[in-house]
């Protein structure tokens, strides 16, 4: 599946990219045929935000999270999209 990562005021590191790809892979196993996924990471002063959007043929699933550490925020957004 194709995973697109966008960083707004954030540099997408290799660790963040692999974390996102592993989480999306778990979601893809649950959903079956998924067409695409988009991960948006945003930083504003001390606030870090992550939005995970997974598009399937019939629906679009969105998980968002906000906090102070980017890795924890990304994990939380993936978990919300997974549930």
Number of C-alpha atoms within 10 A of each C-alpha: 12 10 16 14 15 16 14 12 12 14 12 14 10 9 10 16 16 11 16 23 19 12 19 27 16 13 18 19 10 11 12 9 12 21 13 17 23 17 25 18 23 18 19 10 7 8 12 21 20 25 22 26 21 23 15 16 9 6 9 13 14 18 19 19 20 19 16 13 13 20 15 15 20 28 17 20 23 28 18 16 20 19 8
